[in-house]
Amino acid sequence: MKIGIDVGGSHVTVSVIENNAVNEIPKRLLRKEINSEEKATAIIAAIGSCINEIVNENESVEAVGIAFPGPFNYDKGVSEIVGVGGKFETTFGVHLQQSLQDFTNLKNVPFVFANDADCFAEGAYFRHKLKSKRAVFLTLGTGFGSAFMVDGNVVKQHLDIPETGAFYNQPFQGNLADDCFSVRWLLAEYKHLSGEKATSVKEIANLNTEVSKTVFYNFGANMGEFLFPWLEKFGCEELVIGGNISKAKALFMPALEERLKELKRNVKVIFCDDAELSILRGAAIIAEKKNKIQMEKEIHSKRKTTQPLLPVQAVVKENGEYNVFPSFSVASEVFVGFDALADQIAGHKTVVIDGFGGVLWENFRQYLNSALLEKNKNVLWYDIDSCLKSSDEINKMIEPNLNGDDPVFGKKYLGELSDFFDAKKLKMLQPDTDADICIVYGTGASLANWQGHLVYVDVPKNEIQYRMRAGSTKNLGSAETLPYSQIYKRMYFIEWPILNLHKERLLPKLDVIIDEQRIDEITWMKGSDFRTALDLMLESPLRARPWFEAGVWGGDWMKNHIQDLNQDEVNYAWSFELISPENGIVFEGNNHLLEVSFDFLLFHNNKKVLGKAANRFGNYFPIRFDYLDTFDGGNLSVQCHPRPDYIMENFGEPFTQDETYYILDCEDDAEVYLGFQDDINPDEFKNALIESQEKAEEIDIVKYVQKFKANKHDLFLIPNGTIHASGKNNMVLEISSTPYIFTFKMYDWVRPGLDGKPRPINVEHGFKNVYFDRKGERVEKEFISKPSVNKEFSNGRKINLPTHEEHFYAVDRYEFTGEIEIETLGQCHICMLVEGDIAEVSAGQNSQKFKYAETFVIPANVPKYKINHIGSKKAFVVVSYVKDNWC
């Protein structure tokens, strides 16, 4: 059996509905008064008590459907009721679905909410055995409810219906339709024509005067005039009308029919005298339908990737293998699971759970709620999303930063997270003091300004992207799930900047920090322990957690050299060794792992991280290390990167994407494309690129672009505006400034991406930035680094690998056996063992071991560090840092 419920402003009606009943009244029906202005806990108790009263012991409930007034987030079951005269406004933001499940103890039964017009449509269609392909349903009462059906299914989006999926906000005679076809209009019209005040529609109908007849005639005529174009456009076959006003159908039906008789298609008008029964039945039907849809969704994975999750337990690699899950050991405890978290917060009356975009909040809430129920704690959950501005408002606000439907490029948003929220709604979100615990949750929850235990939920950027691809997460305040490229663009340019600023402000106040990437098994630390761990890391060698991606030109060097990578992946093109905006750092406490974003280090103390460079770069880590693997793969696209003024003006980045290619390994035939041929003709080159793109024909790129043989440990210099590409059979360590998505592909060998779709080509961007005078002999002289010995010592030497004058970072290579000591001189060092086995790196009392090809960082706060090579051959360690004259 199913439960159908109709919640009105003054009553609640609950019914037990047998699955096979059609026209019969419900098996059991209970109607009680409700005070819609009481506290949320009292309203929940009133509805929940009715459910408990009507369900007999040992009866099995399949689903509960609830028709509830709006505004309401019907998908989540969260009230968004505000500005409706006080009715149910105390429930604003409350997750009523969860609260009613808890109150009734129907924990595994789906509770599904819907608006009464949709419930009326589903129920009336079923009860009256309608067969029309297209039907319109109206409920006439305190508001003007409407719903549309195509082939027996309610539709919310259709070319032939209003954009909102309803009539209520459509214009009519200078007003909104809701103001013209509701009780309000009838009372106002009667007063206007008679000069007297009526208390109800029933009173006007019973008067049977010329004035009262005129009121209803005008009502029907106006309705016909309003409906005519919509019914015509929709191709309506049946118009079904219910609600209290419909009881006066004899008074307004003639005028309505008169206006509709000119429709091309004959529309059958049906008045439904059993509107409440239809709503109850419809609520149960919708509950069943939506539950099936939800169950189908749950079958699909929350993440789309071949890469494994960070394990809960620490991974130790002692045999020289590259570790894909590096961690930093701390004395503080890393807790595991929702039960432990429930213990932490159970004693607090109010709790604020904020977090980054991409957290699967509903899953998180369900798991934590179950853990709290086990401790006999009933929670009122307040969803901060209820305070967001409308998606239309948000879209209009950020439109200038999105560059239309460009698949890659936008411009950094310079506002704050609070810009996305309605300040009045935030003030309305107030905890109910009668609840055991009130929890406000979601991205931006702390903006509600509750005084309570502050929890922050973090999720790694790679996991966010896996969730994007699976369709399990979407943008902040977005009403729809956009294509992956548009979600990422909006996150990169809009959301990540404001969420980082928000995260930085919360860091000093956090009581708990959570790693949510394992949806059903979180790990977490106490806030004070977390800040102590950050302090310790800033005095030590450290390594970010890398992550790996396939690409159209990707190779197999990483597959063959990194044992823990999934061998089923088609290839590996990138390793995000240290692209700080998208990497995490992992703490190990009592053998448990907790990952947070790398930028927490900078938020905690950027001066200790960057030293002299902090004044210029602030919380923006300036240098990145990443791999480009083309072994047995393909050539990268022929490309360039924006000039400094261009990237600032067009994309809002404070500095540009100056790169170098360090050849970690290569085959004998490996090459790098770099600079133009001496006789380059820009117009001819541009025409060739455009023609290649239009005709999907390859061009002889070396007619325009030079290529050079690549050798192991070469360094190719690629400042902004330089045309370049890595050829096949290279393992490139990119040592570059941190910006990483600003690649203007001008030629891509006429190949689709791994998804089979064309890759974005940016000839126009490229030609506004490329330097055509970087050509001929100048390229080899100026853009291929010429190593020189900077210093010699007993067991090795320091080699300077000069970078271009436009590069703000330097690159050195230490070649040695045994142990050496390096001074940081107030700069953060980014390092890699590019030849050798294991580097044991120590600073003060702290020591870490790093393997061949692993990237590690020495904070500027560390004055000097030692590297002891554990291995039989000579070690090469590459070190990069910001040049003093660029600070």
NORZI-V471662 format. One record per residue. N is the residue number from 0. SS is DSSP state (H for helix, E for strand, L for the rest). OMEGA is omega in whole degrees, 0 to 359 (999 if undefined). Layout:
<<N SS OMEGA> <N SS OMEGA>>
//
This chain:
<<0 L 178> <1 E 177> <2 E 174> <3 E 185> <4 E 174> <5 E 180> <6 E 177> <7 L 183> <8 L 182> <9 L 184> <10 E 170> <11 E 178> <12 E 182> <13 E 182> <14 E 172> <15 E 186> <16 E 176> <17 L 187> <18 L 186> <19 L 181> <20 L 180> <21 L 184> <22 L 185> <23 L 175> <24 L 180> <25 L 180> <26 L 176> <27 E 181> <28 E 181> <29 E 180> <30 E 179> <31 E 176> <32 E 179> <33 L 176> <34 L 187> <35 L 179> <36 L 177> <37 L 177> <38 L 181> <39 H 182> <40 H 180> <41 H 179> <42 H 178> <43 H 180> <44 H 181> <45 H 180> <46 H 182> <47 H 179> <48 H 177> <49 H 179> <50 H 181> <51 H 183> <52 H 187> <53 H 180> <54 L 179> <55 L 179> <56 L 179> <57 L 174> <58 L 181> <59 L 180> <60 L 181> <61 L 183> <62 E 176> <63 E 178> <64 E 186> <65 E 171> <66 E 187> <67 L 181> <68 L 181> <69 L 4> <70 L 187> <71 E 172> <72 E 188> <73 L 179> <74 L 181> <75 L 188> <76 L 183> <77 E 178> <78 E 174> <79 L 187> <80 L 179> <81 L 176> <82 L 179> <83 L 175> <84 L 174> <85 L 183> <86 L 178> <87 L 182> <88 H 176> <89 H 178> <90 H 184> <91 L 179> <92 L 185> <93 E 176> <94 E 185> <95 H 178> <96 H 181> <97 H 183> <98 H 180> <99 H 174> <100 H 181> <101 H 184> <102 H 184> <103 H 183> <104 L 175> <105 L 192> <106 L 184> <107 L 180> <108 L 179> <109 E 172> <110 E 185> <111 E 180> <112 E 177> <113 E 177> <114 L 190> <115 H 180> <116 H 178> <117 H 179> <118 H 178> <119 H 181> <120 H 181> <121 H 183> <122 H 181> <123 H 179> <124 H 181> <125 H 186> <126 H 183> <127 L 175> <128 L 180> <129 L 183> <130 L 186> <131 L 177> <132 L 181> <133 E 183> <134 E 176> <135 E 183> <136 E 180> <137 E 169> <138 E 185> <139 E 181> <140 L 179> <141 L 175> <142 L 182> <143 E 181> <144 E 180> <145 E 177> <146 E 183> <147 E 179> <148 E 172> <149 E 181> <150 L 175> <151 L 179> <152 E 177> <153 E 178> <154 L 178> <155 L 180> <156 L 182> <157 L 182> <158 L 187> <159 L 177> <160 L 179> <161 L 183> <162 L 180> <163 L 182> <164 L 182> <165 L 182> <166 L 197> <167 L 185> <168 L 177> <169 L 182> <170 E 175> <171 E 177> <172 L 176> <173 L 179> <174 E 172> <175 E 182> <176 H 181> <177 H 179> <178 H 186> <179 H 186> <180 L 181> <181 L 179> <182 H 183> <183 H 183> <184 H 182> <185 H 179> <186 H 181> <187 H 180> <188 H 179> <189 H 179> <190 H 180> <191 H 184> <192 H 185> <193 H 185> <194 L 181> <195 L 182> <196 L 175> <197 L 183> <198 L 181> <199 L 177> <200 H 180> <201 H 180> <202 H 180> <203 H 182> <204 H 183> <205 H 181> <206 H 179> <207 L 177> <208 L 178> <209 H 180> <210 H 182> <211 H 178> <212 H 179> <213 H 179> <214 H 183> <215 H 176> <216 H 179> <217 H 179> <218 H 180> <219 H 180> <220 H 179> <221 H 180> <222 H 178> <223 H 179> <224 H 180> <225 H 187> <226 H 189> <227 H 183> <228 H 181> <229 H 179> <230 H 177> <231 H 182> <232 H 183> <233 H 184> <234 L 185> <235 L 177> <236 L 181> <237 E 176> <238 E 185> <239 E 186> <240 E 177> <241 E 182> <242 L 186> <243 H 181> <244 H 182> <245 H 178> <246 H 177> <247 H 186> <248 H 181> <249 H 183> <250 H 181> <251 H 182> <252 H 181> <253 H 181> <254 H 179> <255 H 181> <256 H 180> <257 H 182> <258 H 186> <259 H 187> <260 L 180> <261 L 178> <262 L 180> <263 L 179> <264 L 178> <265 L 181> <266 L 177> <267 E 179> <268 E 182> <269 E 174> <270 E 185> <271 L 182> <272 L 181> <273 L 186> <274 H 183> <275 H 178> <276 H 177> <277 H 179> <278 H 180> <279 H 178> <280 H 181> <281 H 178> <282 H 179> <283 H 179> <284 H 180> <285 H 178> <286 H 180> <287 H 181> <288 H 184> <289 H 179> <290 H 177> <291 H 179> <292 H 181> <293 H 179> <294 H 177> <295 H 178> <296 H 183> <297 H 179> <298 H 182> <299 L 182> <300 L 176> <301 L 182> <302 L 180> <303 L 182> <304 L 172> <305 L 186> <306 L 181> <307 L 172> <308 L 169> <309 L 180> <310 L 176> <311 L 182> <312 E 181> <313 L 178> <314 L 181> <315 L 178> <316 L 184> <317 L 189> <318 L 178> <319 L 179> <320 L 172> <321 L 182> <322 L 180> <323 L 179> <324 L 180> <325 L 180> <326 L 182> <327 E 187> <328 E 177> <329 L 180> <330 L 183> <331 L 181> <332 L 168> <333 L 183> <334 E 182> <335 E 168> <336 L 181> <337 H 179> <338 H 179> <339 H 178> <340 H 178> <341 H 175> <342 H 183> <343 H 188> <344 H 187> <345 L 182> <346 L 183> <347 L 182> <348 L 177> <349 E 182> <350 E 177> <351 E 179> <352 E 180> <353 E 178> <354 E 184> <355 L 174> <356 L 182> <357 L 173> <358 L 176> <359 L 192> <360 H 183> <361 H 175> <362 H 180> <363 H 182> <364 H 182> <365 H 181> <366 H 181> <367 H 179> <368 H 179> <369 H 180> <370 H 179> <371 H 177> <372 H 178> <373 L 179> <374 L 178> <375 L 176> <376 L 175> <377 L 188> <378 E 164> <379 E 180> <380 E 178> <381 E 183> <382 E 182> <383 H 178> <384 H 179> <385 H 181> <386 H 178> <387 E 169> <388 L 180> <389 L 180> <390 H 178> <391 H 178> <392 H 181> <393 H 180> <394 H 179> <395 H 182> <396 H 186> <397 H 183> <398 H 181> <399 H 184> <400 H 188> <401 L 176> <402 L 177> <403 L 181> <404 L 174> <405 L 186> <406 L 186> <407 L 197> <408 L 171> <409 L 178> <410 L 184> <411 L 177> <412 L 186> <413 L 180> <414 L 183> <415 L 180> <416 H 181> <417 H 178> <418 H 184> <419 H 186> <420 E 177> <421 L 185> <422 H 180> <423 H 179> <424 H 178> <425 H 179> <426 H 181> <427 H 184> <428 L 185> <429 L 181> <430 L 177> <431 L 186> <432 L 180> <433 L 180> <434 L 176> <435 L 179> <436 E 171> <437 E 181> <438 E 170> <439 E 189> <440 E 177> <441 L 181> <442 L 183> <443 L 185> <444 H 182> <445 H 177> <446 H 176> <447 H 177> <448 L 173> <449 L 172> <450 L 183> <451 L 180> <452 E 187> <453 E 181> <454 E 177> <455 E 182> <456 E 180> <457 E 177> <458 L 183> <459 L 182> <460 H 179> <461 H 179> <462 H 176> <463 H 182> <464 H 175> <465 H 178> <466 H 176> <467 H 183> <468 H 179> <469 H 182> <470 L 183> <471 L 176> <472 L 179> <473 L 186> <474 L 179> <475 L 177> <476 L 181> <477 L 180> <478 L 183> <479 L 175> <480 L 184> <481 L 171> <482 L 186> <483 H 184> <484 H 180> <485 H 176> <486 H 182> <487 H 180> <488 H 181> <489 H 177> <490 H 184> <491 H 188> <492 H 185> <493 H 193> <494 H 182> <495 H 177> <496 H 183> <497 H 179> <498 H 176> <499 H 178> <500 H 179> <501 H 180> <502 H 179> <503 H 181> <504 H 182> <505 H 188> <506 H 183> <507 L 186> <508 L 187> <509 L 172> <510 L 180> <511 E 172> <512 E 186> <513 E 170> <514 E 190> <515 L 189> <516 L 174> <517 L 195> <518 L 185> <519 L 181> <520 L 181> <521 L 165> <522 E 185> <523 E 177> <524 E 170> <525 E 185> <526 H 181> <527 H 177> <528 H 180> <529 H 180> <530 H 176> <531 H 178> <532 H 177> <533 H 177> <534 H 181> <535 H 180> <536 H 181> <537 L 176> <538 L 192> <539 L 166> <540 E 182> <541 E 180> <542 L 174> <543 L 175> <544 E 179> <545 L 169> <546 L 198> <547 E 183> <548 E 173> <549 L 178> <550 L 186> <551 L 179> <552 L 189> <553 L 185> <554 E 184> <555 L 177> <556 H 182> <557 H 176> <558 H 186> <559 H 185> <560 H 182> <561 L 193> <562 L 187> <563 L 176> <564 L 179> <565 L 183> <566 L 179> <567 L 178> <568 L 185> <569 L 175> <570 L 171> <571 E 181> <572 L 186> <573 E 158> <574 E 175> <575 E 181> <576 E 176> <577 E 168> <578 L 198> <579 H 179> <580 H 184> <581 H 178> <582 L 174> <583 E 169> <584 E 187> <585 E 176> <586 E 175> <587 E 176> <588 E 186> <589 L 176> <590 L 177> <591 E 185> <592 E 176> <593 E 180> <594 E 173> <595 E 181> <596 E 182> <597 L 187> <598 H 172> <599 H 178> <600 H 180> <601 H 179> <602 H 182> <603 H 179> <604 H 184> <605 H 179> <606 H 178> <607 H 177> <608 H 192> <609 H 178> <610 E 182> <611 L 185> <612 L 184> <613 H 181> <614 H 181> <615 H 191> <616 H 177> <617 L 181> <618 L 181> <619 L 179> <620 L 195> <621 L 189> <622 E 175> <623 E 170> <624 E 174> <625 E 182> <626 E 169> <627 E 186> <628 E 177> <629 L 178> <630 L 183> <631 L 178> <632 L 181> <633 L 175> <634 L 168> <635 L 174> <636 L 173> <637 E 198> <638 E 168> <639 E 181> <640 E 189> <641 L 173> <642 L 185> <643 H 180> <644 H 183> <645 H 182> <646 H 177> <647 H 184> <648 H 187> <649 H 188> <650 H 176> <651 L 180> <652 L 184> <653 L 174> <654 L 192> <655 L 189> <656 L 175> <657 L 188> <658 E 164> <659 E 171> <660 E 171> <661 E 184> <662 E 179> <663 E 180> <664 E 179> <665 E 171> <666 L 184> <667 L 183> <668 L 184> <669 L 180> <670 E 174> <671 E 176> <672 E 186> <673 E 176> <674 E 183> <675 E 169> <676 L 186> <677 L 184> <678 L 183> <679 L 174> <680 L 186> <681 H 182> <682 H 179> <683 H 180> <684 H 180> <685 H 179> <686 H 180> <687 H 179> <688 H 182> <689 H 179> <690 H 178> <691 H 181> <692 H 183> <693 H 184> <694 H 183> <695 L 179> <696 L 179> <697 L 175> <698 L 176> <699 L 189> <700 H 182> <701 H 171> <702 H 184> <703 L 188> <704 E 179> <705 E 171> <706 E 185> <707 E 176> <708 E 178> <709 L 177> <710 L 180> <711 L 178> <712 L 170> <713 L 174> <714 E 177> <715 E 187> <716 E 187> <717 E 175> <718 L 183> <719 L 178> <720 L 182> <721 L 178> <722 L 186> <723 E 170> <724 E 170> <725 E 174> <726 L 180> <727 L 174> <728 L 171> <729 E 164> <730 E 187> <731 E 165> <732 E 175> <733 E 171> <734 E 194> <735 E 168> <736 E 195> <737 L 180> <738 L 193> <739 L 180> <740 L 188> <741 L 181> <742 E 178> <743 E 179> <744 E 179> <745 E 177> <746 E 186> <747 L 170> <748 L 175> <749 L 181> <750 L 175> <751 E 174> <752 L 179> <753 L 179> <754 L 180> <755 L 181> <756 L 179> <757 E 176> <758 L 181> <759 L 176> <760 L 187> <761 L 183> <762 H 183> <763 H 175> <764 H 183> <765 H 183> <766 H 175> <767 L 186> <768 L 186> <769 L 177> <770 L 181> <771 L 178> <772 L 174> <773 L 190> <774 E 174> <775 L 184> <776 H 181> <777 H 185> <778 H 181> <779 H 181> <780 H 191> <781 H 189> <782 H 170> <783 E 188> <784 L 178> <785 L 184> <786 L 176> <787 E 180> <788 E 180> <789 E 183> <790 E 176> <791 E 176> <792 E 192> <793 L 184> <794 L 178> <795 E 182> <796 E 175> <797 E 181> <798 E 173> <799 E 175> <800 L 188> <801 L 173> <802 L 182> <803 L 180> <804 L 178> <805 L 175> <806 L 179> <807 L 181> <808 E 178> <809 E 176> <810 E 175> <811 E 173> <812 E 177> <813 E 179> <814 E 191> <815 E 166> <816 L 179> <817 L 188> <818 E 173> <819 E 176> <820 E 182> <821 E 175> <822 E 179> <823 L 178> <824 L 174> <825 L 179> <826 E 173> <827 L 179> <828 E 173> <829 E 194> <830 E 173> <831 E 172> <832 E 185> <833 E 174> <834 E 181> <835 L 186> <836 L 182> <837 E 175> <838 E 174> <839 E 187> <840 E 182> <841 E 176> <842 E 185> <843 L 180> <844 L 186> <845 E 182> <846 E 177> <847 E 175> <848 E 179> <849 E 185> <850 E 176> <851 L 176> <852 L 175> <853 L 179> <854 E 175> <855 E 187> <856 E 172> <857 E 180> <858 L 179> <859 L 178> <860 L 178> <861 L 185> <862 L 179> <863 E 181> <864 E 179> <865 E 174> <866 E 177> <867 E 181> <868 E 177> <869 E 183> <870 L 186> <871 L 184> <872 L 180> <873 L 179> <874 E 169> <875 E 175> <876 E 176> <877 E 180> <878 E 177> <879 E 183> <880 E 180> <881 E 177> <882 L 183> <883 H 184> <884 H 177> <885 H 182> <886 L 999>>
//
